[in-house]
Amino acid sequence: MSINLTPRLSAAASLVRGGGIIADIGTDHGYLPIYLLQVGKVTGAFAADIGKMPLQNAAKSIEHYGLTDKISLRLSDGLREFSETDAQEYIFAGMGGTLIAEKLAETPWVKNSNLHFVFQPQSRAEDLRKFLFENGFNINKEIATHEGRRVYIAFDATFSGEVKPFTTAECFMGKLPHTEDSHKHLSHQLSRLKEKYEAYTKIGKNDEAKELFETIQKIEGFING
Ligand SMILES: C[S@@+](CC[C@H](N)C(=O)[O-])C[C@H]1O[C@@H](n2cnc3c(N)ncnc32)[C@H](O)[C@@H]1O
């Protein structure tokens, strides 16, 4: 029996390069490693989570699909119980962008150009992109997709060590393509930014308001461009 992924997890799975071992950090149900093994994209996987209950969920699914010999369970806060030689690709899906950035920041070995990272931040993707830009990672490809009315984004990154100047607008836009889902996602971010802009203007935080105005204009330019 094969597992079907929803568009959100399919987007993350499509960014996996494959051919080796992946570690799915914050796996919960374990669907991502199960799918990647079933389609033969990877040779082995770790299903990791900070919680014992999610790991039990993963264990049940993995057993159900007969993959106990290919997927190892690991109780781990972020990458704390991993080393850079455990896997070639590390996936973080369904966690907030701020938390993913924190987990990367506490793990010096992520700065290794041989490793590949796949992210599907559930919120605050701009915080994760900012961390990546500040720390010499390149974003390779971004995907926007939807489930019902909610848009989800996924992207992959590798470390190059080169830190280039970047703008706040780039932290919001990354390498999102010109698609309806991308534009919808960015329009949602714009509403948040515009509210913040109004608040800054009201309390006289003029420098912050000016920077936000420029960011808003750049994102609007992308959507309308
Ligand atoms: C919303 S679920 C996402 C499950 C799955 N990756 C997906 O995208 O459908 C988030 C999972 O991340 C786990 N998690 C939260 N903080 C974590 C951390 N610091 N380290 C590892 N896992 C964490 C939670 O226990 C939970 O199982």
PDBQT file of the ligand as one rigid body, heavy atoms in Angstrom, charges set to zero:
ROOT
HETATM    1  C1  LIG A 301       3.028  20.444  12.987  1.00  0.00    +0.000 C 
HETATM    2  S1  LIG A 301       4.037  19.032  13.256  1.00  0.00    +0.000 S 
HETATM    3  C2  LIG A 301       4.667  18.758  11.636  1.00  0.00    +0.000 C 
HETATM    4  C3  LIG A 301       4.752  17.297  11.312  1.00  0.00    +0.000 C 
HETATM    5  C4  LIG A 301       5.301  16.999   9.928  1.00  0.00    +0.000 C 
HETATM    6  N1  LIG A 301       6.711  17.358   9.809  1.00  0.00    +0.000 N 
HETATM    7  C5  LIG A 301       4.491  17.710   8.872  1.00  0.00    +0.000 C 
HETATM    8  O1  LIG A 301       4.987  18.673   8.286  1.00  0.00    +0.000 OA
HETATM    9  O2  LIG A 301       3.349  17.319   8.640  1.00  0.00    +0.000 OA
HETATM   10  C6  LIG A 301       5.416  19.707  14.098  1.00  0.00    +0.000 C 
HETATM   11  C7  LIG A 301       6.247  18.623  14.787  1.00  0.00    +0.000 C 
HETATM   12  O3  LIG A 301       7.482  19.210  15.175  1.00  0.00    +0.000 OA
HETATM   13  C8  LIG A 301       7.836  18.708  16.429  1.00  0.00    +0.000 C 
HETATM   14  N2  LIG A 301       8.772  19.646  17.052  1.00  0.00    +0.000 N 
HETATM   15  C9  LIG A 301       8.505  20.853  17.623  1.00  0.00    +0.000 A 
HETATM   16  N3  LIG A 301       9.636  21.403  18.098  1.00  0.00    +0.000 NA
HETATM   17  C10 LIG A 301      10.651  20.538  17.802  1.00  0.00    +0.000 A 
HETATM   18  C11 LIG A 301      12.045  20.528  18.039  1.00  0.00    +0.000 A 
HETATM   19  N4  LIG A 301      12.641  21.528  18.703  1.00  0.00    +0.000 N 
HETATM   20  N5  LIG A 301      12.760  19.484  17.616  1.00  0.00    +0.000 NA
HETATM   21  C12 LIG A 301      12.177  18.449  16.958  1.00  0.00    +0.000 A 
HETATM   22  N6  LIG A 301      10.853  18.389  16.717  1.00  0.00    +0.000 NA
HETATM   23  C13 LIG A 301      10.102  19.419  17.139  1.00  0.00    +0.000 A 
HETATM   24  C14 LIG A 301       6.515  18.567  17.165  1.00  0.00    +0.000 C 
HETATM   25  O4  LIG A 301       6.618  17.648  18.250  1.00  0.00    +0.000 OA
HETATM   26  C15 LIG A 301       5.599  18.075  16.042  1.00  0.00    +0.000 C 
HETATM   27  O5  LIG A 301       5.535  16.675  16.006  1.00  0.00    +0.000 OA
ENDROOT
TORSDOF 0
